[in-house]
Amino acid sequence: MANARGMNELISISVIIPCRNEGQFIGLCLDSVISNDYPKDSLQVLVVDGMSEDSTGQIVESYQQYPFIRVLKNPRRITSCALNLGIESSKGDLILWLSAHNEYERQYISRCVKYLKEYQADAVGGIIKPIPRKNTFIGKAICMALSHRFGVGNSAHKTGVKEPQWTDTAFGTCYRRGVFQKIGTFNESLVRGQDMEFALRLKKAGLRNLLVPEIKSYYYAHSDLSSLWKHYWENGVWAILPFLYSEVMPVSWRHLIPLVFVSSLVLSGLLGLMEAFFWQVFLGIAVIYAIANFIASSQISWREKDFRYFVILPLVFMVLHVSYGLGSVWGSMRLLSAPGFWKKLLKKSGGHSAISG
């Protein structure tokens, strides 16, 4: 252990924590970072505050008693801008992006270093375990939905893995500085989805991202359905809008499944008013979804030995999927109505024609 610790001390790390109006959680986040076992003389923590309007600023200021913690201001209030400000001010050989909304296990940072070295990875991250902001029954049910494959698809950093594996994206990722020198920094046009877009650029450049189950943090999830709806509506919108601002496929295919699901329901339902066949298609889609929903809800209810989950989880899953899907529909409408999207499309099409001609 002593030898491993001594080896870790040779590598300096800059931790970047973007935040805005995180007064409820930023103290818990910083306490968990301070409690990490990584040598503090090799650690730089940059909290990048997006002009918070709550108690975040005062709380963060109180942590500057620690010489390795520094506060930066982010007047644009966008996460990608905060990350780039942090990268610009960073001094470490490694750069670790942490969310202000999470708490981190004591060996989080040291394990990032360990697995970067062991696997010769370009980036390494971990899994997140959702915990309810309020310890209510509905809050617990939401957390279970957010960690189940039916709820979030094949998002391995949410559903968990047994062994380290190469992946498109992970959570709380630690990057070698050379990654940014090779593929650039985060796309500042993206209000959300900057993590996935960056991870896909990383993969396209031939670099490798490792997901490690031992690298673990805890995310404070929404504990009511209205907040969950709003959050996943916005996620759905920003599953589509990155196509306007990115030169690569900016999302994984799984992010588009709710769009296909909701669009199919809406379209078949409208056409069903004119043609009976399409009403049968609508019913078929709805029935298949309901069966899958109840199977997933039954699995969780059986595992938890609590029948109440079988009653509430179908609603939780539906809110999660429909809000995301409707957000994606709205995002698609905004995308298709944006002149810049068609200019970009025509430019690409013209470029291909020139090559083929």
Backbone hydrogen bonds in HBPLUS format (Angstrom, degrees):
<---DONOR---> <-ACCEPTOR-->    atom                        ^
c    i                          cat <-CA-CA->   ^        H-A-AA   ^      H-
h    n   atom  resd res      DA  || num        DHA   H-A  angle D-A-AA Bond
n    s   type  num  typ     dist DA aas  dist angle  dist       angle   num
A0005-ARG N   A0001-MET O   2.88 MM   4  6.08 156.7  1.94 148.4 155.3     1
A0006-GLY N   A0002-ALA O   2.90 MM   4  6.10 157.6  1.95 146.2 152.3     2
A0007-MET N   A0003-ASN O   2.96 MM   4  6.22 149.0  2.06 145.1 153.4     3
A0008-ASN N   A0004-ALA O   3.01 MM   4  6.29 153.1  2.08 146.4 153.4     4
A0009-GLU N   A0005-ARG O   3.11 MM   4  6.39 141.3  2.27 145.5 155.4     5
A0010-LEU N   A0007-MET O   3.21 MM   3  5.66 156.1  2.27 109.2 116.0     6
A0011-ILE N   A0008-ASN O   3.09 MM   3  5.64 162.6  2.12 116.5 121.8     7
A0093-ASP N   A0012-SER O   2.83 MM  81  5.29 130.3  2.08 116.2 127.1     8
A0094-LEU N   A0012-SER O   3.07 MM  82  6.44 153.8  2.14 152.1 160.3     9
A0013-ILE N   A0042-SER O   2.88 MM  29  6.28 160.6  1.92 160.9 165.2    10
A0044-GLN N   A0013-ILE O   2.85 MM  31  6.18 147.9  1.95 161.4 166.9    11
A0014-SER N   A0094-LEU O   2.91 MM  80  6.27 164.6  1.94 155.9 159.0    12
A0096-LEU N   A0014-SER O   2.83 MM  82  6.11 164.6  1.85 152.7 158.0    13
A0015-VAL N   A0044-GLN O   2.61 MM  29  5.97 167.8  1.62 169.8 172.0    14
A0046-LEU N   A0015-VAL O   2.70 MM  31  5.97 174.3  1.70 178.2 178.5    15
A0016-ILE N   A0096-LEU O   2.78 MM  80  6.08 162.8  1.81 157.9 163.1    16
A0098-LEU N   A0016-ILE O   2.97 MM  82  6.14 167.8  1.99 156.7 160.5    17
A0017-ILE N   A0046-LEU O   2.86 MM  29  6.15 165.8  1.88 159.1 159.2    18
A0048-VAL N   A0017-ILE O   2.97 MM  31  5.99 154.6  2.03 128.4 136.7    19
A0019-CYS N   A0048-VAL O   2.94 MM  29  6.11 147.3  2.05 160.4 152.4    20
A0050-GLY N   A0019-CYS O   2.78 MM  31  6.08 164.0  1.80 162.4 168.1    21
A0025-PHE N   A0022-GLU O   2.95 MM   3  5.45 142.3  2.10 112.9 123.4    22
A0026-ILE N   A0022-GLU O   2.77 MM   4  5.50 164.7  1.80 177.3 171.9    23
A0028-LEU N   A0025-PHE O   3.06 MM   3  5.33 115.3  2.49 105.5 120.5    24
A0029-CYS N   A0025-PHE O   2.99 MM   4  6.25 158.8  2.03 158.0 164.9    25
A0030-LEU N   A0026-ILE O   2.95 MM   4  6.14 170.8  1.96 152.6 154.3    26
A0031-ASP N   A0027-GLY O   2.91 MM   4  6.02 157.2  1.96 147.6 154.4    27
A0032-SER N   A0028-LEU O   3.11 MM   4  6.28 153.6  2.18 142.3 148.6    28
A0033-VAL N   A0029-CYS O   3.04 MM   4  6.40 147.4  2.15 146.4 156.1    29
A0034-ILE N   A0030-LEU O   2.85 MM   4  6.06 164.7  1.87 154.4 158.3    30
A0035-SER N   A0031-ASP O   2.94 MM   4  6.07 145.6  2.06 140.9 150.6    31
A0036-ASN N   A0033-VAL O   3.09 MM   3  5.24 153.7  2.16 102.5 110.7    32
A0037-ASP N   A0106-ARG O   2.97 MM  69  5.98 151.3  2.06 156.4 156.5    33
A0042-SER N   A0039-PRO O   3.07 MM   3  5.61 160.8  2.10 114.1 120.0    34
A0043-LEU N   A0040-LYS O   3.17 MM   3  4.86 161.4  2.21 105.2 105.7    35
A0045-VAL N   A0068-PHE O   2.73 MM  23  5.91 170.2  1.74 169.5 166.2    36
A0070-ARG N   A0045-VAL O   2.84 MM  25  6.20 156.2  1.89 166.9 175.0    37
A0047-VAL N   A0070-ARG O   2.91 MM  23  6.26 162.7  1.94 165.6 168.5    38
A0072-LEU N   A0047-VAL O   2.82 MM  25  6.09 163.8  1.85 153.7 155.8    39
A0049-ASP N   A0072-LEU O   2.87 MM  23  6.19 153.6  1.94 166.9 158.1    40
A0074-ASN N   A0049-ASP O   2.81 MM  25  5.62 154.1  1.87 150.7 143.6    41
A0059-ILE N   A0055-SER O   3.04 MM   4  6.23 162.9  2.07 160.9 166.3    42
A0060-VAL N   A0056-THR O   2.90 MM   4  6.09 169.0  1.91 162.2 164.8    43
A0061-GLU N   A0057-GLY O   2.96 MM   4  6.10 160.0  2.00 147.9 153.9    44
A0062-SER N   A0058-GLN O   3.21 MM   4  6.42 145.3  2.34 139.6 147.3    45
A0062-SER N   A0059-ILE O   3.16 MM   3  5.33 125.9  2.47  97.4 110.6    46
A0063-TYR N   A0060-VAL O   2.96 MM   3  5.35 150.5  2.05 110.4 119.5    47
A0064-GLN N   A0061-GLU O   3.14 MM   3  5.55 166.6  2.16 113.3 117.1    48
A0066-TYR N   A0063-TYR O   3.08 MM   3  5.99 170.4  2.09 121.7 124.8    49
A0069-ILE N   A0066-TYR O   3.06 MM   3  5.64 169.1  2.07 123.3 126.3    50
A0077-ARG N   A0074-ASN O   3.08 MM   3  5.55 153.5  2.15 115.6 123.4    51
A0081-CYS N   A0078-ILE O   3.07 MM   3  5.32 121.2  2.43 102.5 117.1    52
A0082-ALA N   A0078-ILE O   2.97 MM   4  6.32 154.3  2.04 152.3 160.5    53
A0083-LEU N   A0079-THR O   2.89 MM   4  6.21 156.7  1.94 155.6 161.7    54
A0084-ASN N   A0080-SER O   3.08 MM   4  6.29 158.7  2.12 142.8 148.1    55
A0085-LEU N   A0081-CYS O   2.89 MM   4  6.13 153.4  1.96 149.4 156.9    56
A0086-GLY N   A0082-ALA O   2.95 MM   4  6.17 155.0  2.01 145.9 153.0    57
A0087-ILE N   A0083-LEU O   2.85 MM   4  6.15 156.5  1.90 150.5 157.0    58
A0088-GLU N   A0084-ASN O   2.97 MM   4  6.10 158.6  2.02 143.7 149.3    59
A0089-SER N   A0085-LEU O   3.13 MM   4  6.36 141.6  2.28 140.5 150.1    60
A0089-SER N   A0086-GLY O   3.16 MM   3  5.17 125.0  2.48  94.1 107.9    61
A0090-SER N   A0086-GLY O   2.90 MM   4  5.86 111.7  2.37 140.0 157.4    62
A0090-SER N   A0087-ILE O   3.23 MM   3  5.00 151.6  2.32  96.1 104.6    63
A0177-ARG N   A0093-ASP O   3.18 MM  84  5.79 150.2  2.27 164.2 155.3    64
A0095-ILE N   A0175-TYR O   2.85 MM  80  5.17 163.2  1.88 150.4 156.3    65
A0175-TYR N   A0095-ILE O   2.73 MM  80  5.17 171.0  1.74 151.3 149.9    66
A0097-TRP N   A0173-THR O   2.97 MM  76  5.64 164.7  1.99 160.9 157.8    67
A0220-TYR N   A0101-HIS O   3.41 MM 119  6.30 169.8  2.42 164.9 165.7    68
A0103-GLU N   A0218-TYR O   2.98 MM 115  5.21 149.4  2.08 139.1 148.4    69
A0218-TYR N   A0103-GLU O   2.81 MM 115  5.21 159.0  1.85 152.1 158.8    70
A0105-GLU N   A0216-LYS O   3.28 MM 111  6.10 171.5  2.29 162.6 161.7    71
A0108-TYR N   A0105-GLU O   2.99 MM   3  5.30 160.2  2.03 123.9 123.5    72
A0111-ARG N   A0107-GLN O   2.92 MM   4  5.87 152.4  2.00 150.4 157.3    73
A0112-CYS N   A0108-TYR O   3.15 MM   4  6.41 144.3  2.28 140.6 149.9    74
A0112-CYS N   A0109-ILE O   3.10 MM   3  5.13 121.9  2.46  95.6 110.2    75
A0113-VAL N   A0109-ILE O   3.18 MM   4  6.57 157.5  2.23 152.0 156.8    76
A0114-LYS N   A0110-SER O   2.94 MM   4  6.17 160.6  1.98 144.5 150.5    77
A0115-TYR N   A0111-ARG O   2.99 MM   4  6.11 170.4  2.00 152.0 152.9    78
A0116-LEU N   A0112-CYS O   3.00 MM   4  6.08 149.7  2.09 145.1 153.8    79
A0117-LYS N   A0113-VAL O   3.13 MM   4  6.30 160.2  2.17 150.6 154.8    80
A0118-GLU N   A0114-LYS O   2.88 MM   4  6.05 167.0  1.90 150.0 154.5    81
A0119-TYR N   A0115-TYR O   3.05 MM   4  5.76 164.3  2.08 138.3 142.0    82
A0120-GLN N   A0116-LEU O   3.01 MM   4  5.43 114.2  2.46 125.0 138.1    83
A0121-ALA N   A0116-LEU O   3.20 MM   5  4.98 133.6  2.43 125.1 136.1    84
A0120-GLN N   A0117-LYS O   3.34 MM   3  5.07 145.6  2.47  92.6 102.3    85
A0122-ASP N   A0208-ARG O   3.06 MM  86  5.35 148.0  2.17 140.3 150.0    86
A0176-ARG N   A0122-ASP O   3.11 MM  54  5.75 156.6  2.16 165.9 160.8    87
A0123-ALA N   A0208-ARG O   3.13 MM  85  6.46 134.6  2.35 157.7 158.8    88
A0210-LEU N   A0123-ALA O   2.84 MM  87  6.20 162.5  1.87 142.6 146.7    89
A0124-VAL N   A0174-CYS O   2.96 MM  50  5.30 150.8  2.05 139.1 148.4    90
A0174-CYS N   A0124-VAL O   2.73 MM  50  5.30 165.0  1.75 151.4 155.1    91
A0125-GLY N   A0210-LEU O   2.89 MM  85  6.33 157.9  1.94 168.7 175.9    92
A0212-VAL N   A0125-GLY O   2.98 MM  87  6.26 159.1  2.03 152.8 158.8    93
A0126-GLY N   A0171-PHE O   2.82 MM  45  5.22 161.1  1.86 153.5 151.4    94
A0171-PHE N   A0126-GLY O   3.17 MM  45  5.22 158.6  2.22 140.5 142.3    95
A0127-ILE N   A0215-ILE O   2.89 MM  88  6.41 143.8  2.03 165.1 170.4    96
A0217-SER N   A0127-ILE O   3.14 MM  90  6.57 149.1  2.24 155.1 164.5    97
A0128-ILE N   A0157-HIS O   2.86 MM  29  6.20 158.6  1.90 176.4 172.1    98
A0129-LYS N   A0217-SER O   2.91 MM  88  6.29 155.3  1.97 148.5 156.1    99
A0219-TYR N   A0129-LYS O   2.96 MM  90  5.92 147.4  2.07 124.1 134.6   100
A0131-ILE N   A0219-TYR O   2.71 MM  88  5.87 160.5  1.74 163.6 162.2   101
A0221-ALA N   A0131-ILE O   2.87 MM  90  5.86 149.2  1.97 145.4 154.3   102
A0133-ARG N   A0221-ALA O   3.18 MM  88  5.88 141.0  2.34 161.8 158.4   103
A0136-THR N   A0134-LYS O   2.69 MM   2  5.55 139.4  1.85 108.2  95.3   104
A0140-LYS N   A0136-THR O   2.98 MM   4  6.26 153.8  2.05 148.2 154.3   105
A0141-ALA N   A0137-PHE O   2.96 MM   4  6.25 155.5  2.02 148.1 155.3   106
A0142-ILE N   A0138-ILE O   2.98 MM   4  6.19 156.2  2.04 147.6 152.9   107
A0143-CYS N   A0139-GLY O   3.19 MM   4  6.44 157.5  2.24 143.7 149.2   108
A0144-MET N   A0140-LYS O   3.07 MM   4  6.38 150.7  2.16 147.1 154.9   109
A0145-ALA N   A0141-ALA O   3.01 MM   4  6.32 152.5  2.09 148.3 155.7   110
A0146-LEU N   A0142-ILE O   2.97 MM   4  6.22 148.4  2.07 147.8 156.7   111
A0147-SER N   A0144-MET O   3.30 MM   3  5.32 155.6  2.37  98.4 105.6   112
A0148-HIS N   A0145-ALA O   3.40 MM   3  5.29 169.3  2.41 104.9 105.8   113
A0151-GLY N   A0148-HIS O   2.92 MM   3  5.25 128.2  2.19 105.2 119.4   114
A0152-VAL N   A0148-HIS O   3.02 MM   4  6.35 158.9  2.07 159.6 165.7   115
A0153-GLY N   A0149-ARG O   2.64 MM   4  4.53 127.0  1.92 136.8 137.8   116
A0156-ALA N   A0154-ASN O   2.89 MM   2  5.53 113.7  2.34 114.7  97.5   117
A0158-LYS N   A0155-SER O   2.89 MM   3  5.61 159.6  1.93 121.7 128.6   118
A0159-THR N   A0155-SER O   3.02 MM   4  6.26 160.1  2.06 151.6 158.0   119
A0160-GLY N   A0156-ALA O   2.74 MM   4  5.18 143.5  1.87 134.9 142.6   120
A0165-GLN N   A0211-LEU O   2.95 MM  46  5.35 154.0  2.02 146.7 155.0   121
A0211-LEU N   A0165-GLN O   2.81 MM  46  5.35 173.9  1.82 157.8 160.0   122
A0167-THR N   A0209-ASN O   2.95 MM  42  5.74 163.6  1.98 159.4 162.3   123
A0179-VAL N   A0176-ARG O   2.97 MM   3  5.68 158.2  2.02 120.8 127.0   124
A0180-PHE N   A0177-ARG O   3.16 MM   3  5.86 130.5  2.41 116.9 125.4   125
A0182-LYS N   A0178-GLY O   2.99 MM   4  6.14 136.6  2.18 141.9 152.4   126
A0182-LYS N   A0179-VAL O   3.19 MM   3  5.22 130.5  2.45  92.9 105.8   127
A0183-ILE N   A0179-VAL O   2.97 MM   4  6.21 166.6  1.99 157.4 159.9   128
A0184-GLY N   A0180-PHE O   2.92 MM   4  4.66 135.2  2.13 121.9 128.0   129
A0190-LEU N   A0187-ASN O   3.22 MM   3  5.92 167.4  2.24 118.4 122.3   130
A0197-GLU N   A0193-GLY O   3.10 MM   4  6.28 172.0  2.11 157.3 159.8   131
A0198-PHE N   A0194-GLN O   3.05 MM   4  5.97 155.1  2.11 135.0 141.9   132
A0199-ALA N   A0195-ASP O   2.94 MM   4  6.08 156.8  1.99 143.5 150.5   133
A0200-LEU N   A0196-MET O   2.94 MM   4  6.15 151.7  2.02 151.6 158.4   134
A0201-ARG N   A0197-GLU O   3.07 MM   4  6.31 146.0  2.19 140.1 149.2   135
A0202-LEU N   A0198-PHE O   2.87 MM   4  6.14 152.5  1.95 147.7 156.0   136
A0203-LYS N   A0199-ALA O   2.98 MM   4  6.26 154.8  2.05 142.1 148.2   137
A0204-LYS N   A0200-LEU O   2.93 MM   4  6.06 158.5  1.98 140.9 147.1   138
A0205-ALA N   A0201-ARG O   3.02 MM   4  6.20 139.8  2.19 142.3 152.0   139
A0207-LEU N   A0202-LEU O   3.10 MM   5  5.49 153.7  2.17 162.2 154.9   140
A0206-GLY N   A0203-LYS O   2.93 MM   3  5.23 160.3  1.97 112.2 117.1   141
A0215-ILE N   A0212-VAL O   3.15 MM   3  5.59 154.5  2.22 111.5 118.9   142
A0228-LEU N   A0224-ASP O   3.11 MM   4  6.32 155.7  2.17 146.9 154.4   143
A0229-TRP N   A0225-LEU O   2.85 MM   4  6.01 157.0  1.91 146.8 152.6   144
A0230-LYS N   A0226-SER O   3.08 MM   4  6.33 167.3  2.10 148.2 150.7   145
A0231-HIS N   A0227-SER O   2.95 MM   4  6.10 165.1  1.97 150.6 154.8   146
A0232-TYR N   A0228-LEU O   3.01 MM   4  6.15 167.5  2.03 153.8 156.7   147
A0233-TRP N   A0229-TRP O   2.82 MM   4  5.91 142.3  1.96 149.5 160.4   148
A0234-GLU N   A0230-LYS O   3.16 MM   4  6.36 165.0  2.18 148.2 150.8   149
A0235-ASN N   A0231-HIS O   3.01 MM   4  6.32 150.6  2.10 139.3 148.4   150
A0236-GLY N   A0232-TYR O   2.89 MM   4  5.93 149.9  1.98 134.5 142.4   151
A0237-VAL N   A0233-TRP O   2.95 MM   4  6.33 154.4  2.02 151.3 158.0   152
A0238-TRP N   A0234-GLU O   3.03 MM   4  6.26 161.7  2.07 148.7 153.2   153
A0239-ALA N   A0236-GLY O   3.14 MM   3  5.02 159.1  2.18  99.3 104.8   154
A0240-ILE N   A0237-VAL O   3.15 MM   3  5.71 158.8  2.19 110.7 117.2   155
A0241-LEU N   A0237-VAL O   3.14 MM   4  6.43 169.3  2.15 154.6 157.2   156
A0243-PHE N   A0240-ILE O   3.03 MM   3  6.00 163.7  2.06 131.3 135.2   157
A0244-LEU N   A0241-LEU O   2.89 MM   3  5.62 160.1  1.93 124.8 130.6   158
A0245-TYR N   A0242-PRO O   2.97 MM   3  5.20 142.1  2.12 104.5 115.4   159
A0246-SER N   A0242-PRO O   2.98 MM   4  5.88 127.0  2.27 158.9 170.4   160
A0255-HIS N   A0252-SER O   3.00 MM   3  5.65 149.0  2.09 117.0 125.1   161
A0256-LEU N   A0253-TRP O   2.98 MM   3  5.47 156.7  2.03 114.4 121.7   162
A0257-ILE N   A0254-ARG O   3.34 MM   3  5.39 157.9  2.39 101.8 108.1   163
A0260-VAL N   A0256-LEU O   3.11 MM   4  6.48 158.2  2.16 154.1 159.7   164
A0261-PHE N   A0257-ILE O   2.90 MM   4  6.12 163.3  1.92 158.4 163.3   165
A0262-VAL N   A0258-PRO O   2.92 MM   4  6.02 178.3  1.92 153.1 153.7   166
A0263-SER N   A0259-LEU O   2.90 MM   4  5.83 160.9  1.94 146.8 153.3   167
A0264-SER N   A0260-VAL O   2.93 MM   4  5.89 153.8  2.00 141.4 148.6   168
A0265-LEU N   A0261-PHE O   3.11 MM   4  6.39 154.6  2.18 145.9 152.7   169
A0266-VAL N   A0262-VAL O   2.92 MM   4  6.16 170.4  1.93 158.6 160.7   170
A0267-LEU N   A0263-SER O   2.84 MM   4  5.89 170.6  1.85 152.4 155.7   171
A0268-SER N   A0264-SER O   2.95 MM   4  5.84 163.1  1.98 141.6 147.2   172
A0269-GLY N   A0265-LEU O   2.89 MM   4  5.84 148.7  1.98 141.7 151.0   173
A0270-LEU N   A0266-VAL O   2.98 MM   4  6.19 158.4  2.02 149.4 154.5   174
A0271-LEU N   A0267-LEU O   2.94 MM   4  6.13 169.3  1.95 155.0 158.3   175
A0272-GLY N   A0268-SER O   2.83 MM   4  5.76 134.9  2.03 132.3 144.8   176
A0273-LEU N   A0270-LEU O   3.15 MM   3  5.55 153.6  2.23 106.0 113.6   177
A0274-MET N   A0271-LEU O   2.93 MM   3  5.46 154.0  2.00 111.7 120.0   178
A0275-GLU N   A0271-LEU O   2.89 MM   4  6.10 148.9  1.99 150.4 160.6   179
A0278-PHE N   A0275-GLU O   3.19 MM   3  5.87 129.3  2.46 116.5 125.9   180
A0279-TRP N   A0276-ALA O   3.05 MM   3  5.11 127.6  2.34  98.4 112.7   181
A0280-GLN N   A0276-ALA O   3.15 MM   4  6.55 146.3  2.26 149.7 158.6   182
A0280-GLN N   A0277-PHE O   3.06 MM   3  5.20 123.1  2.40  96.9 111.1   183
A0281-VAL N   A0277-PHE O   3.06 MM   4  6.49 145.6  2.18 142.1 152.3   184
A0282-PHE N   A0278-PHE O   2.92 MM   4  6.19 156.4  1.98 142.7 148.6   185
A0283-LEU N   A0279-TRP O   2.97 MM   4  6.24 163.1  2.00 146.4 150.4   186
A0284-GLY N   A0280-GLN O   2.85 MM   4  6.01 152.3  1.92 143.9 152.1   187
A0285-ILE N   A0281-VAL O   2.96 MM   4  6.23 162.9  1.99 155.7 158.6   188
A0286-ALA N   A0282-PHE O   2.99 MM   4  6.20 166.8  2.01 153.5 157.5   189
A0287-VAL N   A0283-LEU O   2.86 MM   4  5.96 157.1  1.91 148.6 154.7   190
A0288-ILE N   A0284-GLY O   3.02 MM   4  6.17 165.2  2.05 149.1 153.1   191
A0289-TYR N   A0285-ILE O   3.00 MM   4  6.19 162.1  2.04 149.7 154.9   192
A0290-ALA N   A0286-ALA O   2.92 MM   4  6.09 159.2  1.97 144.5 150.7   193
A0291-ILE N   A0287-VAL O   2.92 MM   4  6.15 158.7  1.96 152.8 157.7   194
A0292-ALA N   A0288-ILE O   3.04 MM   4  6.27 169.0  2.05 151.8 154.6   195
A0293-ASN N   A0289-TYR O   2.82 MM   4  5.97 158.8  1.87 153.4 160.1   196
A0294-PHE N   A0290-ALA O   2.90 MM   4  6.10 163.6  1.93 149.8 153.5   197
A0295-ILE N   A0291-ILE O   2.94 MM   4  6.15 150.1  2.03 149.0 157.5   198
A0296-ALA N   A0292-ALA O   3.03 MM   4  6.25 167.4  2.05 151.3 154.0   199
A0297-SER N   A0293-ASN O   2.91 MM   4  6.12 162.2  1.95 151.0 156.7   200
A0298-SER N   A0294-PHE O   2.85 MM   4  5.88 148.5  1.95 137.4 145.9   201
A0299-GLN N   A0295-ILE O   2.95 MM   4  6.23 154.5  2.01 149.6 156.1   202
A0300-ILE N   A0296-ALA O   3.18 MM   4  6.48 163.3  2.21 151.4 154.3   203
A0301-SER N   A0297-SER O   2.93 MM   4  6.07 162.2  1.96 147.0 152.8   204
A0302-TRP N   A0298-SER O   2.82 MM   4  5.92 160.0  1.85 151.3 156.2   205
A0303-ARG N   A0299-GLN O   2.94 MM   4  6.10 158.1  1.99 145.1 151.7   206
A0304-GLU N   A0300-ILE O   2.87 MM   4  6.03 159.1  1.91 153.1 158.4   207
A0305-LYS N   A0301-SER O   2.84 MM   4  5.71 113.7  2.29 131.8 148.2   208
A0306-ASP N   A0301-SER O   3.13 MM   5  5.34 155.9  2.19 144.8 151.1   209
A0309-TYR N   A0306-ASP O   3.24 MM   3  6.12 155.2  2.30 121.3 125.4   210
A0310-PHE N   A0307-PHE O   2.97 MM   3  5.34 133.1  2.19 107.7 120.0   211
A0311-VAL N   A0308-ARG O   3.08 MM   3  5.20 135.7  2.29  98.0 110.2   212
A0312-ILE N   A0308-ARG O   3.12 MM   4  6.46 158.2  2.17 153.4 158.3   213
A0313-LEU N   A0309-TYR O   2.89 MM   4  5.46 160.6  1.93 142.9 149.0   214
A0315-LEU N   A0312-ILE O   3.12 MM   3  5.59 126.2  2.42 110.9 123.0   215
A0316-VAL N   A0312-ILE O   3.15 MM   4  6.48 155.9  2.21 147.6 155.1   216
A0317-PHE N   A0313-LEU O   2.82 MM   4  6.00 173.4  1.82 168.5 167.4   217
A0318-MET N   A0314-PRO O   3.07 MM   4  6.13 154.7  2.14 137.0 144.4   218
A0319-VAL N   A0315-LEU O   2.91 MM   4  6.14 161.0  1.95 152.2 156.6   219
A0320-LEU N   A0316-VAL O   2.97 MM   4  6.18 163.9  2.00 152.5 157.2   220
A0321-HIS N   A0317-PHE O   2.94 MM   4  6.16 165.2  1.96 154.9 157.7   221
A0322-VAL N   A0318-MET O   2.82 MM   4  5.74 165.9  1.84 153.2 158.0   222
A0323-SER N   A0319-VAL O   3.07 MM   4  5.71 157.5  2.12 137.0 144.1   223
A0324-TYR N   A0320-LEU O   3.40 MM   4  6.30 156.7  2.46 131.2 137.7   224
A0325-GLY N   A0321-HIS O   2.85 MM   4  5.97 160.3  1.89 146.4 152.8   225
A0326-LEU N   A0322-VAL O   2.79 MM   4  5.91 166.5  1.81 153.5 156.8   226
A0327-GLY N   A0323-SER O   2.93 MM   4  5.99 152.9  2.01 140.7 148.9   227
A0328-SER N   A0324-TYR O   2.92 MM   4  6.20 147.2  2.03 143.6 152.7   228
A0329-VAL N   A0325-GLY O   2.93 MM   4  6.28 145.4  2.05 143.6 153.6   229
A0330-TRP N   A0326-LEU O   2.95 MM   4  6.25 162.6  1.98 151.3 155.0   230
A0331-GLY N   A0327-GLY O   2.81 MM   4  6.03 152.9  1.88 143.1 151.9   231
A0332-SER N   A0328-SER O   2.80 MM   4  5.99 145.9  1.91 141.5 150.4   232
A0333-MET N   A0329-VAL O   3.02 MM   4  6.36 152.3  2.10 147.2 154.2   233
A0334-ARG N   A0330-TRP O   2.98 MM   4  6.30 156.6  2.03 149.1 155.4   234
A0335-LEU N   A0331-GLY O   2.85 MM   4  6.03 151.4  1.93 143.0 151.7   235
A0336-LEU N   A0332-SER O   2.87 MM   4  6.06 167.7  1.89 153.3 155.6   236
A0337-SER N   A0333-MET O   3.09 MM   4  6.13 132.8  2.32 136.1 147.6   237
A0338-ALA N   A0335-LEU O   3.15 MM   3  5.31 161.3  2.18 106.6 112.2   238
A0341-PHE N   A0338-ALA O   3.05 MM   3  5.55 140.0  2.21 112.7 122.5   239
A0343-LYS N   A0339-PRO O   3.03 MM   4  6.29 159.4  2.07 155.2 161.7   240
A0344-LYS N   A0340-GLY O   2.97 MM   4  6.02 154.7  2.03 139.2 146.3   241
A0345-LEU N   A0341-PHE O   2.89 MM   4  6.12 153.1  1.96 144.1 152.0   242
A0346-LEU N   A0342-TRP O   2.83 MM   4  5.96 164.3  1.86 149.4 153.4   243
A0347-LYS N   A0343-LYS O   2.90 MM   4  6.00 149.9  1.99 141.9 150.6   244
A0348-LYS N   A0344-LYS O   3.04 MM   4  6.29 157.5  2.09 145.3 150.6   245
A0349-SER N   A0345-LEU O   2.91 MM   4  6.14 161.5  1.94 148.6 154.4   246
A0350-GLY N   A0346-LEU O   2.80 MM   4  5.92 155.3  1.86 145.2 151.9   247
A0351-GLY N   A0347-LYS O   2.96 MM   4  6.13 150.2  2.05 142.2 150.2   248
A0352-HIS N   A0348-LYS O   3.00 MM   4  6.31 153.7  2.08 149.9 156.2   249
A0353-SER N   A0349-SER O   3.02 MM   4  6.27 153.7  2.09 144.0 151.5   250
A0354-ALA N   A0350-GLY O   2.97 MM   4  6.18 156.0  2.03 146.6 152.8   251
A0355-ILE N   A0351-GLY O   3.14 MM   4  6.37 151.5  2.22 140.6 147.9   252
A0356-SER N   A0352-HIS O   2.88 MM   4  6.14 169.3  1.89 153.7 156.7   253
A0357-GLY N   A0353-SER O   2.79 MM   4  5.86 144.4  1.92 145.7 155.6   254
